[in-house]
Amino acid sequence: MKKISLLLLVVLLGMLLLSSCGGQQDSIYFLNFKPESAAIYDEIARAYKNETGVSLRVVTAASGTYEQTLKSEIGKTDAPVIFQINGPVGYTAWKDYCLNLKDTAIYRHLSDKSMAITDGDGVYGIPYVVEGYGIIYNKKIMNAYFALQNRGTSFQSVEEVNSFVELKALVEDMTAHKSELGIDGVFAATSLKSGEDWRWQTHLANVPMYYEFLDENVDLTKPETYKNVLFSYADRYKAIFDLYLNNSTTDPKLLGTKQVADSMAEFALGKCAMVQNGNWAYAQIADVSGNTVKEEDVGFMPIYIGVSEEESQGLCIGTENYFAINKNADPKKQEEALAFLEWLFTSETGKQYVSKKLDFIAPFDTFTDSEKPSDPLGREVNEWLNREETYSIPWVFTVFPSQNFKSDFGAALLQYAQGNKSWEEVKSLFVNRWAQEYASLQN
């Protein structure tokens, strides 16, 4: 009897293990790129299971490790079915895994088909969010500055500041009055910890590179036109970067330990007046314990770097977020994955999560005005996008070389901030590493 009981126990344990493994195998594996959205995607997975009975397994890569995580996961038996690429360069790296999505419902609902990642007649990446970034400012602190009788500028509002010269004058005078304003610095800490420096090695660099590409008539769909760059506006990058460093809450020598969350907490707690980030950051601001910044006090202004006629410049608006489907996955899994994406962007439940929880500005024709983001930064991106008198800066950093290039550039920026590397050395690294990366991509 003991032997029989033991045998039954072993069989039951085996069935439980198989059931557990099968639970993962039977779910749709989605490898998520956005750490700030991880908890919301978990909610979405539960809602989708409740409505359809289909399980979605969401795995979120840590900040700055997505490419590395995807490389380790894509070759597994239970590989991601839904993954993300960040634009033309991302597609080049992962094209052997990207299913043609030309005949899918999600592509048909894309409002602007030119936004998709294409190759010949095929469609291999579907953008799922349009985002914008710039300098987020605290209107309450700004108004307190404008009310100062002894201030050194004549500005009456942020709207009067529409060039780098004016931004610099405003920021430096605010620094001179920071004790009266009750702030530790005008800008939040420039987060330069490895993996936390993406605001500078891609987002900030996007602005000078956009103007260089404009000068050089670069076609972003043709790598041969940008395989070598000059970083011709490097001095303008340095000017705005120095403005951040010299007027922030944190000594530049200490920036190697600072994370994006630290910067957003400083802004949320009223320790600074400005922070460079995107509309996705509002959730971070609102969720900080002790947050002092009300929804109506959050505003956006462009990142001015000192180019000619920048008075008409708007926010940086675009996307580096494209859904791809693993073409090597089981066809049934592919169908289930596409069904989930269709549900997310067309069903009432899915759209509510997209617009109200993820706060995405979704580029699909299924969204009405009432389903657009409700957060203040999302609304501001929409407002800037529709201004006839300004032009948006597109996201050209989607053609920046690999994560290794970005990480090396970020590390050089930290060394510069700490006084261990000259600006000329930083510029040389940017130009040389860019050329090396594109040479290796061609080989």
Summary of the structure (lengths in Angstrom):
residues: 443
radius of gyration: 23.7
end to end distance: 67.7
largest distance: 93.2
contacts: 1447
relative contact order: 0.16
helix: 54%
strand: 15%
